[in-house]
Amino acid sequence: MSIIVQKFGGTSVADSKKILAAARKAIRARKEGHQVVMVVSAMGKNTDKLIALAKEIHSDPPSREMDMLLSTGEQVSVALMAMAIQSLGYQAVSMTGAQIGIKTDNSFMKARIQSICTDRIRQALDAGNIVIAAGFQGVDDEFNITTLGRGGSDTTAVALAAVLNAESCEIYTDVDGVYTADPRVVPDARRVKRISYDEMLEMASLGAGVMHSRSIEFAKNFEVPVHVRASFSDEPGTMIVSTPESRNRAVCGAAIAKDEVRISVRGVPDCPGAANMLFQPISNRRIAMDMIVQNVGTNGKAEISFTIPAGELSATLKALDEVKKTTPSAFESLSYDDNLCKVSIVGLGMEQQIGVAEKMFQVIADKGINIQMITTSEIKVSVLVNQAEGVEALRTVHDAFALDQAPSDVKELAKIEPISDAEKVRMINRIEHMEDLLIESIDLDEKQARVTLFDLPQTPGLAARIFKRVTEADIVVDMIVQSSGDHQTNLTFTVLREYADKALALAKEIAAKLGCTAPTECPDVDKISLSGTGMRSHTTVASRILKTLADGGVNIDMINTSEMRFNLVVAAKDGERAVALLRKELRDAIVE
């Protein structure tokens, strides 16, 4: 008998009527011949109320006690759900995370799942029960209750679907699927029939609130089909699987992250190990950094910028203050801006189409919106803009890429074939390390050149005008990194080496017209790309990479990051050695 995992969020179990409605969905699946595991969140705003209560008592509540407190919300929900199912004439049993057998590490409030023992769940299912599992929680080696952090119930549901080899994982929520943008912000947003794991990972990390990125990491790693559906209707929803909705369209969605803080660290020594000195204490605090940008250094100094969630600002500043106190030469100054938001576009089709970033920059410029920071990857372009202009920027790019219109090449999802026995064995071998970092590839591109423009004025539309000229010159651009100071901007991009001279000549022309510092070029650099799941949520990845290269004497010219990729530019003479060092350091995470 096949297993279905159903997850119901807080709004879906907010009161007794909604609990009974969710119970009926589980019973319907049971009548259809499935064994059913339900994962439920705390009711409505219960978690927020508990957090507020804790802060009334303690200004900085201990993390262990917060986990003990917050876990009670899900325990209320599972008990009530089991009662609801029993009142409708069916067998049900509720279980906490510990009773399920969810083993985690001891990172309170941000715990990671290490393993799940399925014996108790299977026994309950085989006895005819619908199993009601508490989301968001587990237990560590010392039997402390732990919680999984934001989106933890999604993570619990997909993890259970993985270890139970479930037919699918149904995520019931207050929206009827995954949209091309947040429909509460973009009225014309369209529900997509299907989205790939890679696209959803990027969307989730960039502000799309339907799914949490860690749950999609599980889905991708264990090939779990995820079905996002409305708890209030029987609409078909959206399938999250390995294949995208369209192969021809460059962009599948746009997202906004409103609570972003950019930290800029200036005067960092342009030498091996300098970046890692900054990142190590931040990663030790399990703070996830995004939009990491290291631009090309001048006069022996570089600038490093990165974004963090607003709630992590205090902890991040403390970490950097410790660095400055112990090593005064680590950097000269730092600043932060908490009045920004991140607007992004995502799509697997970007890898095959040129001019996507330029189009995004142009339409934002046409609205008079200034772009303060840029990072690109193979399937994502992100920009930072003033918070007050974020929604307009999001709606603008959504319209520009006609995301409200369905692609012409959408096909029905093919039947998902059962996983082979060999694949099952491979997955079972990974279950003991369920949330470990997985590196799918470490690639070396030895055909790159780098061009940097310095001291550009911060004016709306400048990036659009520059890359319009680049496109008109038939120059193919790969990486783009823009970091901004108080009044000026540095912009670096990489091109194929055959375009290096043409790109430098164009950059000189642009700089002369703007009255800027003369641009520089390095005609032979190597780009190293690490691709995998958990590149951002595993907060120690950046420091491991940077420390490895620093210990090997490899200096880094450029960095940019995304949920799926960590890209570096180094001198051509160091490329092969750098890849060898990284393969050795990360061998435990590389998927064979």
Disulfide bonds with the S-S distance in Angstrom:
none
